[in-house]
Amino acid sequence: MPKILVLYYSRSGNTEKMANAAANGAGSVARTDVELNYYVSEEQLSDYEAILVGTPTYHRNMPRIIKNYFEEAAMKNVSLRGKSLLLSDLMDGAGNVQS
Ligand SMILES: Cc1cc2nc3c(=O)[nH]c(=O)nc-3n(C[C@H](O)[C@H](O)[C@H](O)COP(=O)(O)O)c2cc1C
């Protein structure tokens, strides 16, 4: 059964709500195993076939904590090759031009 991770970072709750909705939607697909989490270790990313990352926009970019996380995963040689990866960001309207 394909494992899907919905991983999110949220300070004021908007992204958390979106992540919840995404996990519910993905969970309604038959024969999928969906996990909603705000943290898994970088190494654990290997366990999933698809990863949806929910993040707010900070200063027209993704938050440093998200960048650091994926940079750390790369440094630990965690390969995301062949996985479906969707990065989704929430913002107040000042476009996200750099992430
Ligand atoms: C420090 C900080 C910087 C932000 N920078 C931007 C920005 O550049 N553009 C934008 O449209 N929204 C910006 N926002 C608004 C957030 O992206 C938006 O409120 C988002 O929904 C917050 O997500 P959360 O509730 O999951 O924490 C910023 C918010 C904070 C706290």
The ligand as a Tripos MOL2 file, in Angstrom:
@<TRIPOS>MOLECULE
LIG
   31    33     1     0     0
SMALL
NO_CHARGES

@<TRIPOS>ATOM
      1 C1          7.4790   36.3280    9.8640 C.3       1 LIG1
      2 C2          6.3890   36.2490    8.8080 C.ar      1 LIG1
      3 C3          6.6680   36.6050    7.4970 C.ar      1 LIG1
      4 C4          5.6630   36.5340    6.5050 C.ar      1 LIG1
      5 N1          5.9580   36.8660    5.2110 N.ar      1 LIG1
      6 C5          4.9830   36.8240    4.2560 C.ar      1 LIG1
      7 C6          5.2590   37.1910    2.8980 C.ar      1 LIG1
      8 O1          6.3670   37.5270    2.5300 O.2       1 LIG1
      9 N2          4.2450   37.1300    2.0050 N.ar      1 LIG1
     10 C7          2.9700   36.7750    2.3700 C.ar      1 LIG1
     11 O2          2.0910   36.7930    1.5150 O.2       1 LIG1
     12 N3          2.6840   36.3920    3.6320 N.ar      1 LIG1
     13 C8          3.6500   36.4150    4.5720 C.ar      1 LIG1
     14 N4          3.3740   36.0480    5.8630 N.ar      1 LIG1
     15 C9          2.0230   35.5690    6.1830 C.3       1 LIG1
     16 C10         1.9740   34.0270    6.3000 C.3       1 LIG1
     17 O3          2.5770   33.3840    5.2000 O.3       1 LIG1
     18 C11         0.5030   33.5760    6.3670 C.3       1 LIG1
     19 O4         -0.1710   34.2580    7.3940 O.3       1 LIG1
     20 C12         0.3860   32.0850    6.5710 C.3       1 LIG1
     21 O5         -0.9570   31.6890    6.3250 O.3       1 LIG1
     22 C13         0.7790   31.6750    8.0020 C.3       1 LIG1
     23 O6          0.7080   30.2690    8.0870 O.3       1 LIG1
     24 P1          0.4930   29.4980    9.4870 P.3       1 LIG1
     25 O7         -0.8190   29.9930   10.0840 O.co2     1 LIG1
     26 O8          0.4010   28.0570    9.1140 O.co2     1 LIG1
     27 O9          1.6710   29.7990   10.3820 O.co2     1 LIG1
     28 C14         4.3540   36.1150    6.8620 C.ar      1 LIG1
     29 C15         4.0810   35.7540    8.2030 C.ar      1 LIG1
     30 C16         5.0740   35.8250    9.1530 C.ar      1 LIG1
     31 C17         4.7620   35.4340   10.6010 C.3       1 LIG1
@<TRIPOS>BOND
     1     1     2 1
     2     2     3 ar
     3     2    30 ar
     4     3     4 ar
     5     4     5 ar
     6     4    28 ar
     7     5     6 ar
     8     6     7 ar
     9     6    13 1
    10     7     8 2
    11     7     9 ar
    12     9    10 ar
    13    10    11 2
    14    10    12 ar
    15    12    13 ar
    16    13    14 ar
    17    14    15 1
    18    14    28 ar
    19    15    16 1
    20    16    17 1
    21    16    18 1
    22    18    19 1
    23    18    20 1
    24    20    21 1
    25    20    22 1
    26    22    23 1
    27    23    24 1
    28    24    25 2
    29    24    26 1
    30    24    27 1
    31    28    29 ar
    32    29    30 ar
    33    30    31 1
@<TRIPOS>SUBSTRUCTURE
     1 LIG1         1 GROUP 0 **** ****
